[in-house]
Amino acid sequence: MKLKWPGFNEKGTVIIELEAETFCIAKNTLNVLGKSFIAKDEFHVTLIGTQAGLILLDKIKYNKAINQRCPRKKRLNQSTGHSSRPVR
């Protein structure tokens, strides 16, 4: 399965969002050692965390050669240092 590059979010992380329907998630609350757990309504895999993401964004912002290689829609905004891609 081929996925599009998700881009950096407002926190500087890169995540791949996953559909909840992909997983067999319990609908009921689970109780483990007296603690209750419910399934999240959002699933994702973090590829690049905030700290590393902010370092990468800074490097991309100030390196014209790297910035030019960013996909056009996701090229960094020079004033903010963030992707022009809308955040969901």
PyRosetta script that sets phi, psi and omega in degrees:
from pyrosetta import init, pose_from_sequence

init()
pose = pose_from_sequence("MKLKWPGFNEKGTVIIELEAETFCIAKNTLNVLGKSFIAKDEFHVTLIGTQAGLILLDKIKYNKAINQRCPRKKRLNQSTGHSSRPVR")
pose.set_psi(1, 128.0)
pose.set_omega(1, 179.1)
pose.set_phi(2, -99.8)
pose.set_psi(2, 128.5)
pose.set_omega(2, 179.4)
pose.set_phi(3, -113.7)
pose.set_psi(3, 151.0)
pose.set_omega(3, 174.6)
pose.set_phi(4, -74.8)
pose.set_psi(4, 150.5)
pose.set_omega(4, 174.5)
pose.set_phi(5, -61.1)
pose.set_psi(5, 121.7)
pose.set_omega(5, -174.7)
pose.set_phi(6, -76.1)
pose.set_psi(6, -18.3)
pose.set_omega(6, -177.5)
pose.set_phi(7, 79.9)
pose.set_psi(7, 171.8)
pose.set_omega(7, 177.7)
pose.set_phi(8, -85.9)
pose.set_psi(8, 143.5)
pose.set_omega(8, 174.8)
pose.set_phi(9, -92.4)
pose.set_psi(9, -174.6)
pose.set_omega(9, -176.0)
pose.set_phi(10, -64.8)
pose.set_psi(10, -18.0)
pose.set_omega(10, 178.9)
pose.set_phi(11, -92.9)
pose.set_psi(11, -4.6)
pose.set_omega(11, -179.0)
pose.set_phi(12, 90.3)
pose.set_psi(12, 6.7)
pose.set_omega(12, 179.3)
pose.set_phi(13, -93.4)
pose.set_psi(13, 159.7)
pose.set_omega(13, 174.0)
pose.set_phi(14, -119.0)
pose.set_psi(14, 118.4)
pose.set_omega(14, -179.5)
pose.set_phi(15, -127.6)
pose.set_psi(15, 152.4)
pose.set_omega(15, 172.2)
pose.set_phi(16, -109.8)
pose.set_psi(16, 118.8)
pose.set_omega(16, 179.3)
pose.set_phi(17, -78.3)
pose.set_psi(17, 141.8)
pose.set_omega(17, -179.7)
pose.set_phi(18, -119.8)
pose.set_psi(18, 147.8)
pose.set_omega(18, 177.8)
pose.set_phi(19, -79.2)
pose.set_psi(19, 131.2)
pose.set_omega(19, -179.8)
pose.set_phi(20, -60.3)
pose.set_psi(20, -31.9)
pose.set_omega(20, -178.5)
pose.set_phi(21, -65.4)
pose.set_psi(21, -15.8)
pose.set_omega(21, 179.2)
pose.set_phi(22, -68.0)
pose.set_psi(22, -25.1)
pose.set_omega(22, -174.9)
pose.set_phi(23, -109.1)
pose.set_psi(23, 152.5)
pose.set_omega(23, 175.6)
pose.set_phi(24, -92.2)
pose.set_psi(24, 89.3)
pose.set_omega(24, -174.8)
pose.set_phi(25, -102.2)
pose.set_psi(25, 134.9)
pose.set_omega(25, 178.6)
pose.set_phi(26, -64.3)
pose.set_psi(26, 139.5)
pose.set_omega(26, 178.1)
pose.set_phi(27, -86.6)
pose.set_psi(27, -18.0)
pose.set_omega(27, -176.5)
pose.set_phi(28, -94.9)
pose.set_psi(28, 158.0)
pose.set_omega(28, 174.4)
pose.set_phi(29, -69.4)
pose.set_psi(29, 136.0)
pose.set_omega(29, 175.8)
pose.set_phi(30, -100.5)
pose.set_psi(30, 138.1)
pose.set_omega(30, 176.4)
pose.set_phi(31, -113.7)
pose.set_psi(31, 120.8)
pose.set_omega(31, 179.5)
pose.set_phi(32, -128.5)
pose.set_psi(32, 117.7)
pose.set_omega(32, 179.5)
pose.set_phi(33, 49.7)
pose.set_psi(33, 43.7)
pose.set_omega(33, 176.7)
pose.set_phi(34, 81.4)
pose.set_psi(34, -0.6)
pose.set_omega(34, 178.3)
pose.set_phi(35, -105.3)
pose.set_psi(35, 137.8)
pose.set_omega(35, 179.7)
pose.set_phi(36, -98.5)
pose.set_psi(36, 137.1)
pose.set_omega(36, 179.3)
pose.set_phi(37, -128.4)
pose.set_psi(37, 136.7)
pose.set_omega(37, 173.2)
pose.set_phi(38, -122.4)
pose.set_psi(38, 153.7)
pose.set_omega(38, -179.7)
pose.set_phi(39, -67.6)
pose.set_psi(39, 141.0)
pose.set_omega(39, 175.5)
pose.set_phi(40, -70.5)
pose.set_psi(40, 157.4)
pose.set_omega(40, 177.2)
pose.set_phi(41, -98.1)
pose.set_psi(41, 4.8)
pose.set_omega(41, -178.7)
pose.set_phi(42, -139.3)
pose.set_psi(42, 135.2)
pose.set_omega(42, -179.2)
pose.set_phi(43, -128.0)
pose.set_psi(43, 139.9)
pose.set_omega(43, 175.7)
pose.set_phi(44, -158.0)
pose.set_psi(44, 164.0)
pose.set_omega(44, 172.9)
pose.set_phi(45, -116.2)
pose.set_psi(45, 126.6)
pose.set_omega(45, 178.0)
pose.set_phi(46, -86.8)
pose.set_psi(46, 118.3)
pose.set_omega(46, 177.8)
pose.set_phi(47, -87.7)
pose.set_psi(47, -42.0)
pose.set_omega(47, -179.6)
pose.set_phi(48, -134.2)
pose.set_psi(48, 122.5)
pose.set_omega(48, -179.4)
pose.set_phi(49, -76.7)
pose.set_psi(49, 174.4)
pose.set_omega(49, -175.0)
pose.set_phi(50, -58.1)
pose.set_psi(50, -49.6)
pose.set_omega(50, -175.9)
pose.set_phi(51, -62.2)
pose.set_psi(51, -50.2)
pose.set_omega(51, 179.4)
pose.set_phi(52, -67.1)
pose.set_psi(52, -37.3)
pose.set_omega(52, 179.9)
pose.set_phi(53, -62.1)
pose.set_psi(53, -42.7)
pose.set_omega(53, 179.4)
pose.set_phi(54, -65.7)
pose.set_psi(54, -36.4)
pose.set_omega(54, 176.2)
pose.set_phi(55, -64.7)
pose.set_psi(55, -46.3)
pose.set_omega(55, 179.0)
pose.set_phi(56, -62.4)
pose.set_psi(56, -43.6)
pose.set_omega(56, 178.8)
pose.set_phi(57, -59.1)
pose.set_psi(57, -40.7)
pose.set_omega(57, 178.7)
pose.set_phi(58, -63.4)
pose.set_psi(58, -44.2)
pose.set_omega(58, 179.6)
pose.set_phi(59, -63.6)
pose.set_psi(59, -42.0)
pose.set_omega(59, -180.0)
pose.set_phi(60, -66.3)
pose.set_psi(60, -42.7)
pose.set_omega(60, -177.3)
pose.set_phi(61, -58.8)
pose.set_psi(61, -42.4)
pose.set_omega(61, -174.6)
pose.set_phi(62, -96.0)
pose.set_psi(62, 1.2)
pose.set_omega(62, 177.6)
pose.set_phi(63, -113.7)
pose.set_psi(63, 101.3)
pose.set_omega(63, -174.9)
pose.set_phi(64, -57.2)
pose.set_psi(64, -39.1)
pose.set_omega(64, -179.1)
pose.set_phi(65, -62.5)
pose.set_psi(65, -42.6)
pose.set_omega(65, 179.1)
pose.set_phi(66, -70.8)
pose.set_psi(66, -43.3)
pose.set_omega(66, -178.6)
pose.set_phi(67, -59.6)
pose.set_psi(67, -38.3)
pose.set_omega(67, 179.7)
pose.set_phi(68, -65.7)
pose.set_psi(68, -25.3)
pose.set_omega(68, -179.6)
pose.set_phi(69, -82.1)
pose.set_psi(69, -12.4)
pose.set_omega(69, 177.1)
pose.set_phi(70, -66.9)
pose.set_psi(70, 140.5)
pose.set_omega(70, 176.8)
pose.set_phi(71, -53.5)
pose.set_psi(71, 141.5)
pose.set_omega(71, -173.4)
pose.set_phi(72, -50.9)
pose.set_psi(72, -47.5)
pose.set_omega(72, -178.4)
pose.set_phi(73, -67.2)
pose.set_psi(73, -22.0)
pose.set_omega(73, -175.6)
pose.set_phi(74, -110.7)
pose.set_psi(74, 11.3)
pose.set_omega(74, 179.3)
pose.set_phi(75, -61.3)
pose.set_psi(75, 146.0)
pose.set_omega(75, -174.6)
pose.set_phi(76, -71.1)
pose.set_psi(76, 140.6)
pose.set_omega(76, 174.0)
pose.set_phi(77, -76.1)
pose.set_psi(77, 120.1)
pose.set_omega(77, -174.7)
pose.set_phi(78, -63.9)
pose.set_psi(78, -27.1)
pose.set_omega(78, -178.6)
pose.set_phi(79, -80.3)
pose.set_psi(79, -33.7)
pose.set_omega(79, -176.6)
pose.set_phi(80, -104.0)
pose.set_psi(80, -23.9)
pose.set_omega(80, -176.1)
pose.set_phi(81, 81.8)
pose.set_psi(81, 3.8)
pose.set_omega(81, -179.2)
pose.set_phi(82, -108.5)
pose.set_psi(82, 161.3)
pose.set_omega(82, 178.7)
pose.set_phi(83, -64.0)
pose.set_psi(83, 149.1)
pose.set_omega(83, 176.4)
pose.set_phi(84, -82.6)
pose.set_psi(84, -2.4)
pose.set_omega(84, 179.6)
pose.set_phi(85, -69.5)
pose.set_psi(85, 133.1)
pose.set_omega(85, 178.4)
pose.set_phi(86, -63.3)
pose.set_psi(86, 143.9)
pose.set_omega(86, 179.0)
pose.set_phi(87, -94.3)
pose.set_psi(87, 134.4)
pose.set_omega(87, 179.2)
pose.set_phi(88, -89.6)
pose.dump_pdb("model.pdb")
